[in-house]
């Protein structure tokens, strides 16, 4: 499953949370994630997270939902798109 994560309102993220979100367990069942940012601070925080914690799945930051959806399409399998995945 591909996921869109909205970072609106996030002002910080502690080390244990970052490590969990980047781990196999934290990304279980996900094929990729797009993080929607709505401010320069959110982009800075997101880029920091992605540089410090190497994720086990593809993750990319976006400011536009439509661009995130388009990018995620490559990670959605046929089974997921027909409700069986």
N, C-alpha and C positions, 0 to 999 in steps of 0.2 A: 504494500500500500504506500502510496506517495502522500505526503502531508504538507499542508500550508500552516505555518506557525505565525501568529500575529504577535509582535513584540510590543504592541502599544501598551504603555504604562509600566513597562519593565525599566527599573532604574538601576538595578544591580543584580548580580548573580554570583553566589559564593562558589568557592572551589569545589566542594563536594557535589553541588548541583551541576556545575560545568562538566565534571568528570563523569557523572552518571549520564547526562544527556549525550555525551560522546561515546559511551560504552556500548558494547554489544547488547547488554540487557536494556539499556535506555532507548535503544533504537530497534528493539525486537519487533519484527513484523513490518518494518518500514523499508522501502526501497530507496527513498530519497526524501529530502525535506527542503522546502523553500521558506525562508524567514522573511516576513514582510516588516520592513522598517519604515517609520514615518517621521524620522528626524535625524539630523546629523549625529546626535548623541546615540541614538539607537543603532545607526550604522557603525559607529565607532565601537560600541559594545559588542555588536555582532561580529565585526571583523576581529576584535580581540579574542572572542570565544573561538572562532574558527582557526586562528593562528596558534593559540595556546593549547587547545584540545583538538587533536586530530580525530575526526569522526570516522566511524566505520561505514558510513553511507555518504553519498553525495549530498552536500548542503550548500545552498547559495542564497545570498541576500538579494532582495528586490524591494523597490519602492512602489511597484505597480502589480496588483494581483493578476492582471491579464498576462503579464510577462512571466510571472511565476508559474501560472497554469500551463502556459505554452512550454516552458522549460521542463516541467514535471511530466509532460506527456511521454517523453522518451523513457520514463521509468515505470510507466503503467503497463502491465501485461494484459493480454487479451482476457485472461481469466478475471482480472480485477475489473475491467471495464464492463463485463457482462454480469457482474454480481456474484461470481463464483470464487472470488479470491480474497 
